[in-house]
């Protein structure tokens, strides 16, 4: 399994390098829309290589997806934690009851009595 993981990682890295080399030309990013830039005293323009824009877009999308999924699964994690606490409480109760009834008795015999 580890070999498959490393192989996929290497293939992805090679793909990212190919995308970076193929998209080296600079592009101008306007951080404020043109209509709004007339109202504001500053209009930021940044010239960066296109592959940086692509990779940043992918990273921001992944980050938003991870945060969204973490928030979505919050209820399931909370329910699992409650269930785990309940199981621990019930195990302690079973141990206490077994100690009261005596551990040398069989469970079936203890139920009959």
PARO-603502 format. One record per residue: residue number from 0; residue in three letters; x, z, y of N, C-alpha, C in turn. Coordinates in nm, 3 decimals, padded with zeros to 5 digits. Layout:
% PARO-603502
R   resi   resn       npx       npz       npy      capx      capz      capy       cpx       cpz       cpy
R    NUM    Ala         X         Z         Y         X         Z         Y         X         Z         Y
...
This chain:
% PARO-603502
R   resi   resn       npx       npz       npy      capx      capz      capy       cpx       cpz       cpy
R      0    Unk    00.082    00.000   -00.119    00.000    00.000    00.000    00.087    00.000    00.126
R      1    Unk    00.197    00.074    00.120    00.286    00.081    00.234    00.349   -00.055    00.264
R      2    Unk    00.380   -00.130    00.158    00.439   -00.263    00.176    00.340   -00.355    00.246
R      3    Unk    00.213   -00.346    00.208    00.110   -00.429    00.272    00.098   -00.392    00.419
R      4    Unk    00.101   -00.263    00.450    00.092   -00.218    00.588    00.209   -00.269    00.671
R      5    Unk    00.330   -00.259    00.617    00.447   -00.309    00.689    00.441   -00.460    00.708
R      6    Unk    00.395   -00.530    00.606    00.385   -00.676    00.615    00.287   -00.717    00.724
R      7    Unk    00.172   -00.653    00.728    00.073   -00.684    00.832    00.128   -00.651    00.970
R      8    Unk    00.200   -00.540    00.982    00.259   -00.502    01.111    00.361   -00.605    01.157
R      9    Unk    00.444   -00.651    01.067    00.546   -00.751    01.102    00.478   -00.882    01.144
R     10    Unk    00.375   -00.923    01.072    00.303   -01.046    01.107    00.240   -01.033    01.245
R     11    Unk    00.178   -00.918    01.275    00.119   -00.897    01.408    00.225   -00.900    01.517
R     12    Unk    00.339   -00.836    01.492    00.446   -00.837    01.594    00.498   -00.978    01.618
R     13    Unk    00.515   -01.055    01.512    00.561   -01.194    01.529    00.457   -01.273    01.608
R     14    Unk    00.329   -01.251    01.578    00.223   -01.318    01.653    00.225   -01.282    01.800
R     15    Unk    00.246   -01.153    01.831    00.253   -01.110    01.971    00.372   -01.170    02.044
R     16    Unk    00.485   -01.181    01.976    00.604   -01.243    02.037    00.577   -01.391    02.064
R     17    Unk    00.512   -01.459    01.971    00.480   -01.601    01.991    00.386   -01.618    02.110
R     18    Unk    00.284   -01.532    02.122    00.192   -01.538    02.236    00.268   -01.512    02.366
R     19    Unk    00.359   -01.415    02.364    00.436   -01.383    02.485    00.525   -01.499    02.528
R     20    Unk    00.589   -01.562    02.433    00.679   -01.674    02.467    00.599   -01.794    02.515
R     21    Unk    00.482   -01.817    02.457    00.401   -01.933    02.494    00.332   -01.915    02.629
R     22    Unk    00.316   -01.791    02.676    00.243   -01.765    02.800    00.328   -01.691    02.901
R     23    Unk    00.444   -01.746    02.932    00.535   -01.680    03.026    00.508   -01.716    03.171
R     24    Unk    00.430   -01.818    03.198    00.408   -01.862    03.336    00.337   -01.752    03.416
R     25    Unk    00.377   -01.736    03.541    00.315   -01.630    03.623    00.174   -01.670    03.669
R     26    Unk    00.089   -01.569    03.676   -00.046   -01.588    03.730   -00.064   -01.483    03.839
R     27    Unk   -00.154   -01.513    03.932   -00.180   -01.420    04.042   -00.310   -01.346    04.011
R     28    Unk   -00.302   -01.215    04.009   -00.420   -01.132    03.988   -00.463   -01.075    04.122
R     29    Unk   -00.588   -01.099    04.158   -00.645   -01.038    04.277   -00.714   -00.910    04.232
R     30    Unk   -00.668   -00.798    04.281   -00.725   -00.671    04.241   -00.852   -00.638    04.319
R     31    Unk   -00.880   -00.712    04.426   -01.001   -00.696    04.505   -01.062   -00.836    04.519
R     32    Unk   -01.194   -00.852    04.494   -01.256   -00.983    04.509   -01.240   -01.038    04.652
R     33    Unk   -01.243   -01.171    04.667   -01.218   -01.234    04.796   -01.319   -01.191    04.902
R     34    Unk   -01.446   -01.183    04.869   -01.548   -01.144    04.965   -01.527   -01.000    05.011
R     35    Unk   -01.484   -00.916    04.924   -01.462   -00.776    04.956   -01.328   -00.755    05.028
R     36    Unk   -01.234   -00.846    05.006   -01.103   -00.830    05.069   -01.110   -00.850    05.220
R     37    Unk   -01.212   -00.922    05.268   -01.228   -00.938    05.412   -01.274   -00.808    05.478
R     38    Unk   -01.347   -00.727    05.404   -01.397   -00.601    05.458   -01.293   -00.489    05.450
R     39    Unk   -01.204   -00.500    05.356   -01.102   -00.395    05.337   -00.973   -00.433    05.410
R     40    Unk   -00.899   -00.334    05.456   -00.774   -00.365    05.526   -00.663   -00.411    05.434
R     41    Unk   -00.682   -00.400    05.306   -00.578   -00.440    05.212   -00.640   -00.528    05.104
R     42    Unk   -00.566   -00.625    05.062   -00.607   -00.712    04.953   -00.487   -00.727    04.861
R     43    Unk   -00.490   -00.657    04.751   -00.375   -00.658    04.661   -00.376   -00.781    04.574
R     44    Unk   -00.264   -00.848    04.570   -00.241   -00.960    04.479   -00.112   -00.929    04.403
R     45    Unk   -00.119   -00.950    04.274   -00.003   -00.923    04.190    00.027   -01.048    04.111
R     46    Unk    00.154   -01.084    04.106    00.197   -01.198    04.026    00.266   -01.144    03.901
R     47    Unk    00.205   -01.169    03.786    00.260   -01.121    03.659    00.253   -01.234    03.557
R     48    Unk    00.337   -01.227    03.454    00.327   -01.326    03.347    00.193   -01.314    03.274
R     49    Unk    00.142   -01.428    03.228    00.011   -01.432    03.163    00.005   -01.346    03.038
R     50    Unk    00.116   -01.338    02.961    00.111   -01.261    02.837    00.090   -01.112    02.865
R     51    Unk    00.135   -01.064    02.982    00.112   -00.924    03.015   -00.038   -00.901    03.040
R     52    Unk   -00.102   -00.996    03.106   -00.246   -00.986    03.129   -00.320   -00.985    02.995
R     53    Unk   -00.280   -01.073    02.904   -00.345   -01.081    02.773   -00.325   -00.951    02.696
R     54    Unk   -00.201   -00.903    02.688   -00.173   -00.782    02.611   -00.238   -00.659    02.673
R     55    Unk   -00.240   -00.650    02.807   -00.308   -00.537    02.871   -00.459   -00.541    02.844
R     56    Unk   -00.515   -00.661    02.845   -00.658   -00.675    02.813   -00.689   -00.629    02.671
R     57    Unk   -00.604   -00.666    02.576   -00.622   -00.623    02.438   -00.608   -00.472    02.427
R     58    Unk   -00.506   -00.415    02.492   -00.484   -00.269    02.485   -00.599   -00.192    02.549
R     59    Unk   -00.648   -00.239    02.663   -00.761   -00.171    02.728   -00.885   -00.180    02.640
R     60    Unk   -00.907   -00.295    02.579   -01.021   -00.311    02.488   -01.011   -00.218    02.368
R     61    Unk   -00.893   -00.207    02.310   -00.873   -00.115    02.198   -00.896    00.030    02.241
R     62    Unk   -00.843    00.066    02.357   -00.860    00.203    02.406   -01.007    00.236    02.429
R     63    Unk   -01.080    00.144    02.490   -01.224    00.165    02.512   -01.296    00.176    02.378
R     64    Unk   -01.259    00.093    02.281   -01.320    00.099    02.149   -01.293    00.230    02.078
R     65    Unk   -01.170    00.280    02.086   -01.136    00.407    02.022   -01.212    00.522    02.084
R     66    Unk   -01.219    00.525    02.217   -01.292    00.632    02.286   -01.440    00.624    02.252
R     67    Unk   -01.496    00.505    02.254   -01.637    00.486    02.222   -01.666    00.536    02.080
R     68    Unk   -01.581    00.500    01.984   -01.602    00.542    01.845   -01.586    00.693    01.830
R     69    Unk   -01.492    00.753    01.901   -01.473    00.898    01.896   -01.599    00.969    01.946
R     70    Unk   -01.654    00.920    02.055   -01.776    00.980    02.110   -01.894    00.957    02.016
R     71    Unk   -01.903    00.840    01.956   -02.013    00.807    01.867   -02.012    00.895    01.742
R     72    Unk   -01.895    00.926    01.691   -01.884    01.004    01.568   -01.885    01.155    01.593
R     73    Unk   -01.904    01.198    01.715   -01.900    01.341    01.746   -02.006    01.417    01.669
R     74    Unk   -02.126    01.363    01.662   -02.235    01.432    01.591   -02.204    01.448    01.443
R     75    Unk   -02.147    01.343    01.381   -02.113    01.352    01.239   -02.006    01.457    01.214
R     76    Unk   -01.906    01.463    01.303   -01.800    01.563    01.285   -01.856    01.703    01.304
R     77    Unk   -01.945    01.721    01.400   -02.005    01.853    01.422   -02.090    01.894    01.302
R     78    Unk   -02.167    01.801    01.247   -02.249    01.832    01.130   -02.162    01.866    01.010
R     79    Unk   -02.052    01.795    00.993   -01.961    01.825    00.882   -01.899    01.963    00.898
R     80    Unk   -01.865    02.000    01.020   -01.807    02.132    01.044   -01.910    02.241    01.016
R     81    Unk   -02.036    02.220    01.058   -02.141    02.318    01.028   -02.161    02.332    00.877
R     82    Unk   -02.162    02.220    00.807   -02.179    02.223    00.661   -02.063    02.296    00.595
R     83    Unk   -01.943    02.273    00.643   -01.826    02.341    00.587   -01.835    02.493    00.608
R     84    Unk   -01.878    02.534    00.726   -01.895    02.678    00.751   -02.002    02.737    00.660
R     85    Unk   -02.111    02.664    00.639   -02.218    02.712    00.552   -02.169    02.724    00.407
R     86    Unk   -02.092    02.628    00.362   -02.038    02.632    00.225   -01.947    02.753    00.209
R     87    Unk   -01.862    02.779    00.308   -01.773    02.895    00.300   -01.854    03.025    00.296
R     88    Unk   -01.959    03.033    00.379   -02.043    03.152    00.381   -02.112    03.172    00.246
R     89    Unk   -02.162    03.064    00.187   -02.230    03.075    00.058   -02.133    03.112   -00.054
R     90    Unk   -02.011    03.061   -00.049   -01.910    03.099   -00.150   -01.878    03.247   -00.141
R     91    Unk   -01.864    03.297   -00.017   -01.838    03.441   -00.002   -01.955    03.522   -00.056
R     92    Unk   -02.077    03.475   -00.033   -02.194    03.546   -00.082   -02.199    03.544   -00.234
R     93    Unk   -02.166    03.432   -00.296   -02.163    03.423   -00.442   -02.059    03.519   -00.498
R     94    Unk   -01.941    03.522   -00.436   -01.837    03.615   -00.482   -01.884    03.759   -00.469
R     95    Unk   -01.950    03.791   -00.361   -02.000    03.928   -00.341   -02.104    03.962   -00.447
R     96    Unk   -02.195    03.871   -00.474   -02.298    03.895   -00.575   -02.238    03.908   -00.714
R     97    Unk   -02.140    03.828   -00.745   -02.073    03.839   -00.875   -02.004    03.974   -00.888
R     98    Unk   -01.945    04.020   -00.779   -01.878    04.151   -00.783   -01.980    04.262   -00.804
R     99    Unk   -02.096    04.249   -00.744   -02.201    04.350   -00.761   -02.256    04.351   -00.903
R    100    Unk   -02.275    04.234   -00.961   -02.334    04.224   -01.094   -02.233    04.248   -01.205
R    101    Unk   -02.110    04.232   -01.174   -02.004    04.247   -01.273   -01.958    04.111   -01.322
R    102    Unk   -01.830    04.092   -01.320   -01.777    03.961   -01.356   -01.770    03.939   -01.506
R    103    Unk   -01.781    04.044   -01.588   -01.771    04.025   -01.731   -01.896    03.959   -01.788
R    104    Unk   -02.007    03.960   -01.714   -02.130    03.898   -01.763   -02.126    03.748   -01.742
R    105    Unk   -02.192    03.680   -01.830   -02.208    03.536   -01.818   -02.313    03.509   -01.709
R    106    Unk   -02.303    03.396   -01.641   -02.397    03.363   -01.533   -02.540    03.354   -01.586
R    107    Unk   -02.559    03.295   -01.702   -02.693    03.280   -01.760   -02.750    03.419   -01.794
R    108    Unk   -02.667    03.503   -01.855   -02.714    03.636   -01.890   -02.747    03.717   -01.766
R    109    Unk   -02.669    03.700   -01.661   -02.696    03.770   -01.537   -02.829    03.725   -01.476
R    110    Unk   -02.864    03.601   -01.493   -02.990    03.551   -01.441   -03.108    03.606   -01.523
R    111    Unk   -03.089    03.620   -01.653   -03.197    03.669   -01.739   -03.227    03.815   -01.706
R    112    Unk   -03.126    03.893   -01.680   -03.145    04.036   -01.651   -03.194    04.049   -01.514
